[in-house]
Amino acid sequence: MLIFRGIPSLAETPIALTIGNFDGVHLGHQAMLQRMEAAANKRSLPACVMTFEPHPREFFTPDQAPTRLTSLREKLELFAAYGVEQVYICRFNRQFANIAADDFAADILQRKLQTKWLLIGDDFRFGAKRAGDFNLLNEAGAKLGVEVEAMHSVTLDDLRVSSTAVRQALAGGDLSLASRLLGRPYSISGRVEHGESLGHKIGFPTANIQLKHNRPPLWGIFAVEVAGLDDHPLQGAASLGVRPTVTSNGLPTLEVHLFNFDRQIYNRHVRVDFLHKLRDEMKFPNLETLTAQIAADVKNAKQFFINR
């Protein structure tokens, strides 16, 4: 998969394109990518995605922007898994936000990217003051030689599949619903970092996973599987939170205790799949009480895997 930081002055070949933030790459996004891939193959065009960094809401209202479901790396890995051939990552800044909708269609989509087929969500808005929509693109496309198609919402048991719905499921601890909306377990990927070795001292060594999420979409103690260390996922229990019993810095930390595992894995890149929430994070009066609770959490996580 080719990755472009920005828009080239002229694409090498005409393309089929879809545009969006694609946070989480949920079932609705997957349906868009599948539709685009089919249209691209039919027209012998590369299947391409345009996405934005940062998320436009992070640019305009950073204090009110939703928490991210996927980091940029995670999103790119999912694009590749779903057959995307090229990705254009647009730096969303004031200059980009001020591009008029007509100019976006004529200059970026048609002239620079040579878009021949375009798919957008039925609620997609673009251009300065969000003036552009499907109708504008459809009219412009007729003049510019671009086929434009709208993708309607995907529903699951009458629930509209959306990044918001996934966030709500995760925040409520409903990992089963989140998994159904995503078409896979919710996961966080990152490099294994050195921690404070507290887990070793209390008998439950943990792998500390680098977090790219300043505000993770879920908190608590979980039964998890970890991919990237062996030829099959490894089972464990994970804590994702601010560790109120041992620190007051308020920084989110992801720690995973793998069952029956004793290998050095620092700097390895892994994926943690969250399968079941065991409980909320709590502050305990002392380290002894915390250690006893961790033992109970590990026991409960193992029981989850036995019963699954």
Residue pairs with C-beta under 8 A, 6 or more apart in sequence:
1 76
1 79
1 80
1 84
1 85
1 86
1 87
2 85
2 86
2 87
3 76
3 86
3 87
3 89
4 86
4 87
4 88
4 89
5 89
5 91
6 88
6 89
6 90
6 91
7 88
7 90
7 108
7 112
7 113
8 112
8 113
9 112
10 111
10 112
10 114
11 112
11 113
11 114
13 45
13 46
13 114
14 45
14 114
14 115
14 116
15 40
15 45
15 46
15 48
15 86
15 113
15 114
15 115
15 116
16 36
16 39
16 40
16 43
16 45
16 46
16 47
16 48
16 115
16 116
16 117
16 118
16 119
17 36
17 48
17 49
17 50
17 109
17 113
17 115
17 117
17 118
17 119
18 32
18 33
18 36
18 48
18 49
18 50
18 118
18 119
18 120
18 151
19 49
19 50
19 51
19 118
19 120
19 124
19 126
20 29
20 32
20 49
20 50
20 51
20 120
20 121
20 124
21 51
21 52
21 55
21 56
21 163
22 29
22 49
22 51
22 75
22 79
23 55
23 66
23 68
23 69
23 70
23 75
23 163
24 69
24 70
24 163
24 166
24 182
25 33
25 70
25 75
25 78
25 79
25 82
25 182
26 161
26 162
26 163
26 166
26 181
26 182
26 183
27 154
27 156
27 161
27 181
27 182
27 183
28 121
28 151
28 153
28 154
28 160
28 161
28 162
30 82
30 183
31 151
31 154
32 119
32 121
32 151
33 47
33 49
33 79
33 82
33 83
33 84
34 82
34 83
35 119
35 149
35 151
36 47
36 49
36 117
36 119
37 47
37 82
37 83
37 84
39 45
39 117
39 119
39 149
40 46
40 47
40 48
40 85
40 117
41 47
43 116
43 117
45 116
45 117
46 85
46 86
47 83
47 84
47 85
47 86
48 84
48 85
48 86
48 87
48 88
48 113
49 79
49 84
49 86
49 87
49 88
50 87
50 88
50 90
50 113
51 75
51 87
51 88
51 89
51 90
52 89
52 90
52 92
53 72
53 89
53 90
53 91
53 92
54 92
55 65
55 66
55 68
55 92
56 92
56 97
57 64
57 65
57 66
58 65
59 92
59 93
59 97
60 97
66 163
66 164
66 167
67 167
67 213
67 215
67 216
67 217
68 213
68 215
68 217
69 163
69 166
69 167
69 170
69 186
69 217
70 78
71 189
71 212
71 213
72 89
73 189
73 212
74 187
74 188
74 189
76 87
77 189
79 87
88 113
90 96
97 128
98 128
99 108
99 127
99 128
100 127
100 128
100 131
101 126
101 127
101 128
101 131
101 132
101 136
102 127
102 132
102 136
102 140
103 127
104 126
104 127
104 132
105 132
105 136
105 137
105 140
105 141
105 144
105 146
106 140
106 144
109 115
109 118
109 144
109 146
110 140
110 144
110 145
110 146
115 146
116 145
116 146
116 147
117 146
117 147
117 149
118 137
118 141
118 146
118 147
118 148
118 149
119 148
119 149
119 150
119 151
120 134
120 137
120 148
120 149
120 150
120 151
121 150
121 151
121 153
122 134
122 150
122 151
122 152
122 153
123 153
124 133
124 134
125 131
125 132
125 133
126 132
126 133
134 148
134 150
137 146
137 148
138 148
140 146
141 147
141 148
153 160
153 161
153 162
154 160
154 161
155 161
156 180
156 181
159 165
159 181
161 181
165 181
166 178
166 181
166 182
166 186
166 217
167 217
169 175
169 177
169 178
169 181
170 178
170 186
170 217
170 218
171 217
171 218
173 218
173 220
173 277
173 280
175 185
175 186
175 218
175 222
175 274
175 275
175 276
175 277
178 186
179 185
179 186
179 275
184 273
185 225
185 273
185 274
185 275
186 217
186 218
186 273
186 274
187 271
187 272
187 273
187 274
188 209
188 211
188 213
188 216
188 240
188 254
188 271
188 272
188 274
189 269
189 270
189 271
189 272
190 209
190 210
190 211
190 212
190 254
190 269
190 270
190 272
191 209
191 210
191 267
191 268
191 269
191 270
192 207
192 208
192 209
192 210
192 265
192 266
192 267
192 268
192 269
192 270
193 208
193 209
193 210
193 266
194 208
194 266
195 206
195 208
195 253
195 255
198 246
199 205
199 206
199 255
199 257
202 287
202 290
202 291
202 294
203 291
204 257
204 291
204 294
204 295
204 298
205 257
205 262
206 239
206 255
206 256
206 257
207 226
207 255
207 256
207 257
207 258
207 265
207 270
208 253
208 254
208 255
209 254
209 255
209 256
209 270
209 272
211 252
211 253
211 254
213 252
214 252
215 252
216 240
216 252
216 254
218 240
218 274
218 277
219 240
219 241
219 252
219 280
219 281
220 239
220 240
220 241
220 277
220 278
220 279
220 280
220 281
221 237
221 238
221 239
221 240
221 277
221 278
221 279
221 280
221 281
221 297
222 237
222 238
222 239
222 240
222 274
222 275
222 276
222 277
222 278
222 301
223 235
223 236
223 237
223 238
223 275
223 276
223 278
223 300
223 301
223 304
223 305
224 235
224 236
224 237
224 238
224 256
224 272
224 273
224 274
224 275
224 301
225 233
225 234
225 235
225 236
225 272
225 273
225 275
226 233
226 234
226 235
226 236
226 256
226 258
226 270
226 271
226 272
226 273
227 233
227 234
227 270
227 271
227 273
228 268
228 269
228 270
228 271
229 263
229 265
229 268
229 270
233 273
234 258
234 259
234 261
235 258
235 259
235 301
235 302
235 305
236 256
236 257
236 258
236 259
236 261
236 301
237 256
237 257
237 259
237 278
237 294
237 297
237 298
237 300
237 301
238 254
238 255
238 256
238 257
238 272
238 274
239 253
239 254
239 255
239 281
240 252
240 253
240 254
240 255
240 281
241 252
241 253
241 281
242 249
242 250
242 251
242 252
242 253
242 281
243 253
243 281
244 281
244 282
244 283
245 282
245 283
245 284
245 286
245 287
245 290
246 287
246 290
254 272
256 272
257 294
257 298
259 298
259 301
259 302
275 304
275 308
276 301
276 304
278 297
278 300
278 301
278 304
279 297
282 293
284 290
284 293
